[in-house]
Amino acid sequence: MSTKNDVRKNISYKMYMKDALVTIGLPVYNVSPREAWFRRAIGSLLVQTYPHFELIIADDGSIDETSLICKEYADRDNRIRYIRHEKNQGQLANIYFVLRAAKGKYFMLASDDDIWEPHFIEKLIEPLEKNPQYHVAMGSFDRFYDDGSPKDRIILQNDLDCTCQNHLAVHKKILFDAPLHIYLYGLFRTPFLRKIFSRPAPRCLRWDRVVMAEIALATPFFSVPERVFLKQYNRVSSRVRYAGQQIGKMYYVPFAYTRYVGMIGWWVLTSRMVPLHRKLLQLPNWALFAWSGKRGIFREIMKALSVS
């Protein structure tokens, strides 16, 4: 079995420029109230030290000044493709759209309020170019709140260094709330991610963890210890912030938590990307996860009985 040194010994952390195109997918909707954050996000993407990228901004039928702001950037920089949907499709549908529209060998998903260090792509494309068995790479990151106050710093070292951990170990960490679901915002090989998203996203709470649990069993994760990313969190909960949208509605369906617990295992079992032996080997992780959530499941059952 390979060791961490075996994997890393062939990696030179000098600038590793290749002509592989990277697509950055940026779904947006009504960014005017967050214009300063949006401009901050685009600014950090456009100064990447790796030059071979395209930025697709997909406007999901915004009804404010979003189109004017986006066109301003597209007119200034020919690496930007601005696409506007006439009708709102929903956040998940827009994510699928930018992935389908990608021309690059690699793909990274961007959010309109996050920040990327200038060397984000450079640091992540290097290990993927040199290690074809990995389909995703991510670096260490800071998390901060929308009022600017820090949340924490996640360093992908020691227990969170996934480079030489087996699939089941990473899968278990994702189930039990390790912050590895942020790999969704890492750098992926585009064909791999398209296969993952070849079926509609799971309709449940925390869909990103459900998908990342599948990805953890489909490919090893490459961890880069340098900090490359800053992820913004809102103090207002997703339940409130997305109340009128598809994602927010998932909080109000009957047995929402129970559905999430069931889906996180079922999604793996029905995956075309996970080998059969790993589907079976993940069952103990799933069972342990379901047992740890028994109180939440019990509360939903009792609530349903009291209503009936």
C-alpha positions in Angstrom: 0.0 0.0 0.0 1.3 3.4 -0.9 2.4 5.8 1.9 2.0 9.5 2.0 5.6 10.0 1.0 5.2 7.6 -2.0 2.4 9.8 -3.2 4.0 13.2 -2.5 7.6 12.4 -3.4 7.1 13.1 -7.2 5.4 16.4 -6.6 7.4 19.5 -7.1 5.7 22.5 -5.6 7.4 24.9 -8.0 5.0 26.5 -10.5 3.7 23.8 -12.8 2.2 25.5 -15.8 0.3 23.4 -18.3 -2.2 24.4 -20.9 -5.1 22.3 -19.5 -8.1 24.5 -19.4 -9.9 25.0 -16.1 -13.6 26.0 -16.1 -14.9 28.0 -13.1 -18.6 27.7 -12.8 -20.3 30.6 -10.9 -24.1 30.3 -10.5 -25.7 33.6 -9.4 -29.1 34.9 -8.5 -30.0 38.5 -7.4 -26.6 39.5 -6.2 -27.3 43.2 -5.9 -27.9 43.0 -2.1 -24.5 41.2 -1.9 -22.7 43.2 -4.6 -19.6 43.9 -2.6 -19.2 40.2 -1.8 -19.9 39.3 -5.5 -17.2 41.7 -6.7 -14.8 40.5 -4.1 -15.4 36.9 -5.3 -14.9 37.7 -9.0 -11.9 39.8 -8.2 -10.2 36.9 -6.4 -11.0 34.5 -9.3 -9.6 36.8 -12.0 -6.2 37.2 -10.4 -5.4 33.4 -10.4 -1.8 32.7 -11.1 -2.8 29.8 -13.3 -3.8 31.6 -16.5 -5.7 29.0 -18.5 -9.2 29.2 -17.3 -12.7 30.3 -18.3 -15.2 31.7 -15.9 -18.9 30.9 -16.7 -21.3 33.1 -14.8 -24.8 31.7 -15.0 -27.5 34.2 -14.0 -30.6 32.3 -12.9 -33.2 34.8 -14.1 -32.3 37.6 -11.7 -34.8 40.4 -11.3 -32.4 43.0 -9.9 -29.2 44.7 -11.3 -27.3 41.4 -11.5 -27.1 41.3 -15.3 -25.6 44.8 -15.4 -22.9 43.9 -12.9 -22.1 40.6 -14.7 -22.0 42.3 -18.2 -19.6 44.9 -16.8 -17.1 42.1 -16.0 -17.7 40.2 -19.1 -17.0 43.2 -21.3 -13.7 43.8 -19.5 -12.4 40.2 -19.5 -12.7 37.8 -22.4 -12.2 34.8 -20.1 -15.7 35.4 -18.8 -18.8 33.8 -20.4 -22.0 35.4 -19.1 -25.2 33.4 -19.6 -28.6 34.5 -18.4 -31.6 32.2 -18.0 -34.9 33.8 -18.8 -36.7 31.9 -16.1 -35.4 30.9 -12.6 -34.4 27.3 -12.6 -33.3 26.9 -9.0 -29.8 26.7 -7.4 -29.2 23.0 -8.1 -30.3 23.2 -11.7 -28.0 26.2 -12.3 -25.1 24.2 -10.8 -25.8 21.4 -13.2 -26.0 23.9 -16.0 -22.5 25.4 -15.5 -21.0 21.9 -15.3 -22.7 20.9 -18.6 -21.4 24.2 -20.2 -17.8 23.7 -19.1 -15.2 23.4 -21.8 -12.3 22.7 -19.4 -10.4 19.5 -18.5 -10.9 20.6 -14.9 -13.9 22.2 -13.2 -14.3 24.1 -10.0 -17.6 25.3 -8.5 -17.7 28.9 -7.2 -20.0 30.7 -4.8 -20.7 34.4 -5.1 -19.5 35.2 -1.6 -16.4 33.2 -1.2 -12.7 34.1 -1.7 -9.9 32.2 -3.5 -6.2 32.7 -2.9 -4.4 33.7 -6.1 -2.6 30.3 -6.2 -5.8 28.2 -5.7 -5.8 26.6 -9.2 -2.0 26.4 -9.4 -1.7 24.5 -6.2 -4.6 22.1 -7.0 -4.0 21.3 -10.6 -0.4 20.2 -10.0 -1.1 17.1 -8.0 -4.0 16.2 -10.3 -1.8 16.4 -13.4 0.8 14.2 -11.8 -1.5 11.7 -10.1 -4.2 10.4 -12.5 -5.8 8.2 -9.9 -7.1 11.3 -8.0 -10.2 13.1 -9.5 -10.4 15.9 -6.9 -8.0 18.0 -4.9 -8.6 20.6 -2.2 -6.4 22.7 0.0 -6.7 24.0 3.5 -9.2 26.8 4.1 -10.6 29.4 6.5 -14.3 29.7 7.4 -15.7 33.1 8.3 -19.1 34.6 8.9 -20.9 37.2 6.8 -20.2 39.9 9.3 -16.5 39.3 8.8 -15.7 37.5 12.0 -13.7 34.3 11.8 -15.3 30.9 12.3 -12.3 28.6 12.2 -9.3 27.4 10.1 -9.3 23.9 8.6 -5.9 22.5 7.9 -5.9 19.4 5.8 -3.2 17.7 7.7 -3.0 14.7 10.1 -6.5 13.3 10.5 -7.9 15.6 7.8 -5.2 14.8 5.3 -7.1 12.5 3.0 -4.3 11.9 0.4 -3.5 8.4 1.6 -6.6 7.5 3.6 -8.8 4.8 2.3 -12.2 5.4 0.8 -14.1 4.2 3.8 -12.2 6.4 6.3 -13.0 9.5 4.3 -16.6 8.4 3.8 -17.0 8.0 7.6 -15.6 11.4 8.3 -18.1 13.0 5.9 -21.0 11.2 7.5 -20.0 12.3 11.0 -19.6 16.0 10.0 -15.9 16.5 9.4 -15.7 19.6 7.1 -14.6 17.5 4.1 -17.8 18.3 2.2 -16.0 21.5 1.3 -14.2 19.3 -1.3 -17.3 20.1 -3.4 -15.6 23.5 -4.0 -12.2 21.9 -4.9 -10.8 21.2 -8.3 -12.3 18.2 -10.2 -11.6 16.4 -13.4 -14.6 17.5 -15.4 -15.6 14.1 -16.9 -15.6 12.5 -13.5 -17.8 15.2 -12.0 -20.2 15.0 -14.9 -20.7 11.3 -14.3 -21.4 12.0 -10.6 -24.0 14.6 -11.6 -25.5 12.5 -14.4 -28.5 11.9 -12.2 -30.6 14.6 -10.5 -29.3 15.8 -7.1 -30.8 14.1 -4.1 -33.9 15.9 -2.8 -33.1 16.1 0.8 -31.4 18.1 3.5 -27.6 18.6 3.1 -27.6 17.3 -0.4 -23.9 18.3 -0.7 -22.9 15.8 2.0 -24.9 13.1 0.4 -23.1 13.7 -2.9 -19.7 14.0 -1.3 -20.3 10.7 0.6 -20.7 9.1 -2.9 -17.6 10.9 -4.2 -15.5 9.7 -1.3 -16.3 6.1 -2.3 -15.7 6.8 -6.0 -12.3 8.5 -5.9 -9.5 9.2 -3.4 -9.2 12.8 -2.3 -5.9 14.7 -2.6 -5.2 17.1 0.2 -2.9 20.1 -0.2 -1.8 21.6 3.2 -1.5 25.2 2.0 -4.4 27.5 2.6 -6.1 28.3 -0.7 -9.7 29.2 0.1 -11.9 31.2 2.3 -15.5 30.0 2.7 -18.2 32.4 3.9 -21.0 31.3 6.2 -24.2 33.1 6.9 -25.4 33.5 10.5 -29.0 33.2 9.2 -29.8 29.5 8.9 -30.4 27.9 5.5 -33.9 27.0 6.7 -34.7 30.7 6.8 -32.4 32.1 4.1 -33.8 29.7 1.4 -37.3 29.4 2.8 -38.9 30.1 -0.6 -36.5 28.1 -2.7 -36.2 24.4 -3.4 -33.3 23.8 -1.0 -35.2 25.6 1.8 -38.4 23.7 1.3 -36.5 20.5 2.1 -36.5 21.5 5.8 -40.3 21.5 5.9 -41.1 18.2 4.3 -42.3 15.4 6.6 -39.5 13.3 8.0 -36.8 15.7 6.6 -34.0 14.4 8.8 -35.0 10.7 8.5 -35.0 11.2 4.7 -31.5 12.6 4.9 -30.2 9.7 7.0 -31.7 7.2 4.6 -30.6 9.0 1.5 -27.0 9.2 2.5 -26.7 5.5 2.3 -29.2 4.8 -0.5 -27.4 7.3 -2.8 -24.2 5.2 -2.6 -26.1 2.0 -3.1 -27.6 3.3 -6.3 -24.4 4.9 -7.6 -22.9 3.9 -10.9 -19.6 5.4 -9.8 -19.0 3.3 -6.7 -17.8 -0.3 -7.0 -20.0 -3.0 -5.6 -17.6 -4.1 -2.9 -17.4 -0.5 -1.5 -21.2 -0.2 -1.6 -21.3 -3.2 0.7 -18.3 -2.1 2.9 -19.9 1.3 3.6 -23.0 -0.4 5.2 -21.5 -0.4 8.7 -20.7 3.3 8.4 -24.2 4.0 7.3 -25.7 1.8 10.1 -23.5 3.6 12.7 -24.6 7.0 11.3 -28.3 6.0 11.4 -27.9 4.8 15.0 -26.2 8.1 16.0 -29.2 9.9 14.6 -31.9 7.8 16.3 -33.1 10.6 18.5 -33.8 12.8 15.5 -35.6 10.0 13.7 -37.6 9.2 16.9 -38.7 12.8 17.3 -40.0 12.9 13.7 -41.9 9.7 14.2 -43.5 11.0 17.4 -44.3 14.3 15.8 -46.1 12.5 12.9 -48.0 10.3 15.3 -49.1 13.3 17.4 -50.4 15.1 14.3 -52.3 12.0 13.1 
